Amino acid sequence: MGAIAVRTDLPAGHTLTAADLLPVKGTVDASVIDASHADSVIGRRLTVPLVAGALLTERNIGDPSYPPPGQAVIGVAVKAGQYPPDLSPGDQVAVVAVPGDVTVLGAKTNLPEVAAVVTGVQNSEQPQNPAVVTLVLTRSDAETIATPAAQGLVTLMQVSSDRP
């Protein structure tokens, strides 16, 4: 028995092609799509983003339902030194405004640290250009960091999933 994995990181809404699929041996549970049904998923869309090697399930295919209710996806441009260079999808980060005081709508404010999960990292081919890190976080936290992120005034700290 075999399963279907994805070859590369794929965003929610991506339409699957044969080139996206990789047959693998074994399955974890009944929700995993059997490799013999690979033709049935070609042309269908992903409901959520998947990282390379993720097994395809029926819940991953259909109309995109991403981000989940109450969540938001935001792209943050960060330069070298503003994020760990080995950051990858699935990593948990704390988004911190730098410096501590940021001007939002003409008023100085001290922004709190917010938690997020990395869903993508797009490094620039030009070293002087920032990388774009895609994050999923609560909608209110996304609204909190949108202005400083747009101004290039945030840093990302990789954090453990078990905060004290």
C-alpha positions as CSV (number, residue, x, y, z in Angstrom):
1,M,0.0,0.0,0.0
2,G,1.3,3.5,-0.8
3,A,0.3,7.1,-0.2
4,I,0.8,10.4,-2.0
5,A,3.1,13.1,-0.7
6,V,3.7,16.6,-2.2
7,R,7.2,17.2,-3.7
8,T,7.6,20.9,-2.6
9,D,6.0,23.4,-0.3
10,L,2.6,24.3,-1.8
11,P,0.2,27.2,-0.8
12,A,-3.5,26.9,0.0
13,G,-5.5,27.2,-3.2
14,H,-2.8,25.6,-5.4
15,T,-4.2,23.4,-8.2
16,L,-2.4,20.0,-8.0
17,T,-0.5,18.7,-11.1
18,A,1.2,15.4,-11.6
19,A,4.6,17.1,-11.0
20,D,3.5,18.1,-7.5
21,L,2.9,14.5,-6.4
22,L,5.3,11.9,-5.1
23,P,4.2,8.3,-4.4
24,V,5.5,7.0,-1.0
25,K,5.3,3.6,0.7
26,G,3.1,3.1,3.7
27,T,0.2,5.1,5.3
28,V,-0.5,6.4,8.7
29,D,-4.4,6.2,8.7
30,A,-7.4,5.8,6.5
31,S,-7.7,9.5,5.7
32,V,-4.4,9.4,3.7
33,I,-5.1,9.1,-0.1
34,D,-3.8,5.9,-1.6
35,A,-1.2,6.2,-4.3
36,S,-3.4,4.3,-6.7
37,H,-5.8,7.3,-6.6
38,A,-3.2,9.9,-7.7
39,D,-5.1,10.7,-10.9
40,S,-8.2,11.6,-9.0
41,V,-6.4,14.5,-7.2
42,I,-4.9,16.1,-10.3
43,G,-6.6,19.4,-11.1
44,R,-8.1,19.7,-7.5
45,R,-7.1,22.6,-5.2
46,L,-5.5,22.5,-1.8
47,T,-7.5,23.7,1.2
48,V,-4.4,24.5,3.3
49,P,-0.7,25.0,2.6
50,L,1.4,21.9,2.7
51,V,5.1,21.5,3.3
52,A,7.3,19.2,1.1
53,G,6.8,15.6,2.1
54,A,3.3,16.1,3.6
55,L,0.9,13.2,2.9
56,L,-2.2,14.2,1.0
57,T,-5.6,13.6,2.7
58,E,-9.2,14.2,1.6
59,R,-9.3,17.1,4.0
60,N,-6.4,18.8,2.2
61,I,-8.3,18.9,-1.1
62,G,-11.4,21.1,-2.0
63,D,-12.2,24.7,-1.7
64,P,-9.5,26.7,0.2
65,S,-10.4,27.2,3.9
66,Y,-7.3,29.0,4.7
67,P,-6.6,30.9,6.9
68,P,-8.8,29.4,9.5
69,P,-11.5,31.6,11.0
70,G,-10.1,34.3,13.3
71,Q,-6.6,33.9,11.7
72,A,-4.8,36.0,9.2
73,V,-1.8,35.5,6.8
74,I,0.7,38.3,6.5
75,G,3.9,38.6,4.6
76,V,6.8,40.3,6.5
77,A,9.9,41.6,4.6
78,V,12.9,41.1,6.8
79,K,16.6,41.8,6.1
80,A,19.5,39.6,7.2
81,G,19.9,39.8,11.0
82,Q,16.1,40.3,11.5
83,Y,15.3,36.6,11.4
84,P,17.1,33.3,11.8
85,P,18.6,32.3,8.5
86,D,17.4,28.7,8.7
87,L,13.8,29.6,9.4
88,S,11.4,27.3,7.6
89,P,7.6,26.5,7.4
90,G,6.2,25.2,10.6
91,D,8.6,27.1,12.8
92,Q,7.1,29.1,15.7
93,V,8.2,32.7,16.0
94,A,7.7,35.8,18.1
95,V,7.3,39.0,16.1
96,V,8.8,41.9,17.9
97,A,8.7,45.6,16.9
98,V,12.2,47.2,16.5
99,P,12.8,49.6,18.1
100,G,10.4,49.3,20.9
101,D,8.6,52.5,19.9
102,V,6.8,52.5,16.6
103,T,4.7,55.3,15.1
104,V,1.2,54.1,14.3
105,L,-1.2,56.7,12.8
106,G,1.1,59.6,14.0
107,A,1.2,58.3,17.6
108,K,4.1,56.5,19.3
109,T,3.2,53.2,20.7
110,N,5.1,50.3,22.3
111,L,3.9,47.2,20.5
112,P,3.7,43.8,22.3
113,E,5.4,40.7,21.1
114,V,3.0,38.5,19.1
115,A,3.2,34.8,18.3
116,A,3.0,33.4,14.8
117,V,3.8,30.3,12.7
118,V,5.9,30.4,9.6
119,T,4.1,29.1,6.5
120,G,6.7,30.2,3.9
121,V,10.1,31.8,3.4
122,Q,11.1,33.4,0.2
123,N,14.7,34.4,0.1
124,S,15.8,37.0,-2.4
125,E,18.3,36.2,-5.0
126,Q,19.8,39.7,-4.3
127,P,21.5,39.7,-0.9
128,Q,20.7,43.4,-0.4
129,N,16.9,42.7,-0.8
130,P,14.8,41.4,2.1
131,A,13.4,37.9,2.4
132,V,9.7,37.6,2.7
133,V,8.4,35.4,5.5
134,T,4.8,34.5,5.4
135,L,3.2,34.1,8.8
136,V,-0.2,32.9,10.1
137,L,-1.4,34.4,13.4
138,T,-4.6,35.8,15.0
139,R,-6.3,38.5,13.0
140,S,-5.9,41.0,15.9
141,D,-2.2,40.3,16.1
142,A,-1.8,40.7,12.3
143,E,-3.5,44.1,12.6
144,T,-1.1,45.0,15.5
145,I,2.0,44.2,13.5
146,A,0.9,45.3,10.0
147,T,2.2,48.9,10.2
148,P,5.6,48.2,11.7
149,A,6.0,45.2,9.4
150,A,5.3,47.4,6.4
151,Q,7.9,49.9,7.7
152,G,10.5,47.1,8.1
153,L,10.5,47.6,11.9
154,V,10.0,44.0,13.1
155,T,12.3,41.1,13.9
156,L,11.4,37.5,14.1
157,M,12.7,35.3,16.9
158,Q,12.3,31.5,16.6
159,V,10.7,30.2,19.8
160,S,10.0,26.8,21.2
161,S,6.4,25.6,21.1
162,D,6.3,25.1,24.9
163,R,6.3,28.7,26.2
164,P,6.6,28.8,30.0
